[in-house]
Every structure is written in C-alpha cells, then in structure tokens.
Amino acid sequence: MATPLNLTGIDYAKGGNVSASLDGNSQYFFGGPQQGNYNGGAGQDLFCVDFDKHNGLPETYDVTLLNQSSLTNGALVGKIFNKFGTITSSAQGAAVQLAIWDAIYDNGDGLGAGRFQGSDYASQVSAILSADFTGVSSNISYYQPTSHGPSGNLYQGMIGAAPVPEPMSMAVVGMGAAALLRRRRKA
C-alpha cells in the first residue's frame, strides 16, 4: 500500500559534501541524513539508498514500507544504521551515507574497489564497515518509492529507524500474553 514519505530538509551540521562514483558515474553531492516523516508521523533522520536518484527538498512522494530484507545487503545496511545512525558530527553523517551505499552496491568492501568508489571520508567509512556488529539489530524501515518519476532519476529510496510499537499496541500484546498464561495455569 503506497503511503506518502515527506522529506522536509537537511541539517547541514550532520553531513558534508562528498564525491563518489558508481560504475564510473561520478557525482558531487551532500552526504548525510535528510529529515522527513512517513505518513505525517514523527520526524526522523533518513538515509538514501539510491545513489543514482535525486530529491528536491521539500519533496513528498509515495512509498511502500518494507524492511531490511527487501534491500540489497539489507542486514549490513540495517546494522550500519542502527550502530552509527545517531549522527554526532558532519564527518560521521557523510561517512555513514557512504558506508550505506558501499554496503548496497559492493557488499561493504570499502571505497577503493568495486562498483562504488570514493576517497572522501575513506578512513571513517573503513572504520564503520569493519566495526563489530555483534548484537546490533539489523531491523530498519525501508521506504521504497512506488515510482522514480518520468525520467526514472527521482525519488530516492530511504531508510530510517524501525517503527516502535505505540503504547496501546504494546498493552494489547501484554494483555494477550497474560490471558495465555492464565489459560495455561488453569489447564
């Protein structure tokens, strides 16, 4: 079911300008999170998964909400996001964006080889990709565009934090678990 993804802007303190290439197609761009929300919900930092697509800001487009298993190398992408996605510096934001793309396009082999290459923030990207991800969740939300526009070069796929169940949903789950325990004790 298609639902709107609203991209509202960029916090330039959470990223930096970078140069990278995919299959020899070099680009110079801002690397770091974009701010936005899904279906009017809470705002969050979102990272792009499509190197060859572009957004204007602000921008709203329809997406399908998926999880990391629908994304190429999604388990590694989710772990990178969950371990490093709380951005504390512009260098970290740029490096996380580059590491996400390297994981998607080159299985996290680093910026010096493969289809996706770059030299900006290479040591930070290398540190991210070689981090210990033991115990880090790969669970993320993947916002896949329903269309990439008339020229096929718009509307980036984005990732963000997996939704946290609202308190009422958790209460219903808790009541169901309690009912099962009571039923089991009576039997």
Secondary structure as GFF3:
##gff-version 3
##sequence-region A 1 187
A	DSSP	beta_strand	3	10	.	.	.	ID=ss1
A	DSSP	three_ten_helix	12	14	.	.	.	ID=ss2
A	DSSP	beta_strand	16	22	.	.	.	ID=ss3
A	DSSP	beta_strand	25	31	.	.	.	ID=ss4
A	DSSP	beta_strand	34	38	.	.	.	ID=ss5
A	DSSP	beta_strand	44	48	.	.	.	ID=ss6
A	DSSP	beta_strand	59	67	.	.	.	ID=ss7
A	DSSP	three_ten_helix	68	70	.	.	.	ID=ss8
A	DSSP	alpha_helix	74	84	.	.	.	ID=ss9
A	DSSP	alpha_helix	90	106	.	.	.	ID=ss10
A	DSSP	beta_strand	116	118	.	.	.	ID=ss11
A	DSSP	alpha_helix	122	129	.	.	.	ID=ss12
A	DSSP	beta_strand	140	145	.	.	.	ID=ss13
A	DSSP	beta_strand	158	161	.	.	.	ID=ss14
A	DSSP	alpha_helix	167	186	.	.	.	ID=ss15
###
